[in-house]
Each structure stands twice: as C-alpha cells, then as structure tokens.
C-alpha cells in the first residue's frame, strides 16, 4: 500500500493511494480542522496523468462534486447475460 498526500492549503489535501493487491490508484480530497476532518466524498480511481491533472485542478478550486456525486450500480451477472444488458453512461453531460 502506498499513500501520498498533497497539501492544497486551508486544511485541504489530496490523497493518492495505490493498492498493493490491485495496483489501482485512487484519489480523494481530505479536510482537517481543529475539531474535525476526513474524506470529502468517495475515492475516484485514476486512469492516467491527464485525469490526475483534472482532479488536482478541481481540488485546488474546491470543486469536489466528482467525489461527492458518485453512484454505484451493481447488476446481477445472470440477468446481464440472459438479457444482454449493457450499462451506458453519458459522462460528457456536464461539459455541454
């Protein structure tokens, strides 16, 4: 397990974690104050440097919606196979 924390100022930081088991890298913003602290939203898995740059920019701008507005959908594999189901997501909706 590897973890790196990048200070963003004003009690905020961005945590980068790499799992020894899966090798996947994830990032999540953290907040610490004198009375409380913790993760802001849920971790996001990284696919490369360009995505990391976008997430870092969002965190520096205190725009945490990518971490706060996540939805997890789990489909039963039997139903997927029997019905040829496919999950389609439009991630470009906010860019219009």
C-alpha positions, 0 to 999 in steps of 0.5 A, spaced: 500 500 500 502 506 498 499 513 500 501 520 498 498 526 500 498 533 497 497 539 501 492 544 497 492 549 503 486 551 508 486 544 511 485 541 504 489 535 501 489 530 496 490 523 497 493 518 492 493 511 494 495 505 490 493 498 492 498 493 493 493 487 491 490 491 485 495 496 483 489 501 482 490 508 484 485 512 487 484 519 489 480 523 494 480 530 497 481 530 505 479 536 510 482 537 517 480 542 522 481 543 529 475 539 531 474 535 525 476 532 518 476 526 513 474 524 506 470 529 502 466 524 498 468 517 495 475 515 492 475 516 484 480 511 481 485 514 476 486 512 469 492 516 467 496 523 468 491 527 464 485 525 469 490 526 475 491 533 472 483 534 472 482 532 479 488 536 482 485 542 478 478 541 481 481 540 488 485 546 488 478 550 486 474 546 491 470 543 486 469 536 489 462 534 486 466 528 482 467 525 489 461 527 492 456 525 486 458 518 485 453 512 484 454 505 484 450 500 480 451 493 481 447 488 476 446 481 477 451 477 472 445 472 470 440 477 468 446 481 464 447 475 460 440 472 459 438 479 457 444 482 454 444 488 458 449 493 457 450 499 462 451 506 458 453 512 461 453 519 458 459 522 462 460 528 457 453 531 460 456 536 464 461 539 459 455 541 454 
